[in-house]
Amino acid sequence: HIDVWVPSYVDGTSSFGSGSKSQSSNFRLCFGGSATMGVQIVNNEPNTDGTSQKPVMKRAPLTEEDKTNFSMFGTYSEKFSFDTGCGLPGRVFQSGVPAWEQFVSEAHPSLFERRGGAVQFGVKSALGIPVESPNVGRVVLVMYSKHDRMQNSNLLGRLMNDLKLLNPAPRWKLVVDVGPAKGVNAGKNCPSSLHQPPAMQKAVAAPPSPSSSNPLEDVKNKKINDLIFLLGEQIPLDMDSALGQQIHGIMSLRLILLRPSRTPEEEALVTTILVLYESYLQAGRPSQDIACMLARDFCFHLQHGVQQQMMMSFSQGM
């Protein structure tokens, strides 16, 4: 699985990742698209007849489960962006030096911000490579594997030489928000969205407009963003802790909140979780407790909804 991170200027209100709360600069590395290959490289087992044969690498197809997990990791990554020097893409962009990182699912969130997604979707290794671009200076291409990939300097050198030939030139498309002008600066800071390369094209929903005409929707979107950030901060390092035991609920809830579109059932569940979130905030509960309780609430409501559907299906069958 690979994705691309492209430097851009953003409003800083709808992205998550290292430095996302910083107000010092709007220059960030933004998600530029992702793709999943249908094959993987695995070790070929040596002969079992007693003859000495070293294990060799071979190509093997990805399972449907692996393809789904990588696709969901790509969806998970869409709403992240990184300051220069922050996160794996930001560090590679700033230094111009490749970074081969193992055990990213066990790394501290300050080193690999998407650690929660790596845990949930089985990502273990990541390789970030800087690629020079004629119009934006540099983009970062990151490769991921569900295997623990040992560093290989020869392979890295070959990748660097091949990627130099790409010479990528990201393009932007202008998005004009037509509406009543208010003051002389009304037209400034209009958001723009990246035009992804054709080979990496993927539909990305535009973030909610800051000037939405629905105040209630604005309030709800702000609560969702705050909750996503809270859950990201509370992703546990110790899987034996109280939060660690709720990692599945935390990541499943965060993934639903990050989706650009949700089913009516999911939207109703999100609304319920936001009501509970507000009540826990008003009660003065610490962030760690809120994350743990919301994960439990989410799993309970999810299981309850499944049971209701089964009962309805059973009654209709009768």
PyMOL commands that set and color helices and strands:
alter all, ss='L'
color gray80, all
select helices_A, chain A and resi 64-77+87-95+104-106+115-121+153-164+198-200+215-233+244-258+264-282+287-317
alter helices_A, ss='H'
color red, helices_A
select strands_A, chain A and resi 2-9+27-35+39-44+56-61+81-82+99-102+125-133+137-145+171-173+193-195
alter strands_A, ss='S'
color yellow, strands_A
deselect
rebuild
show_as cartoon
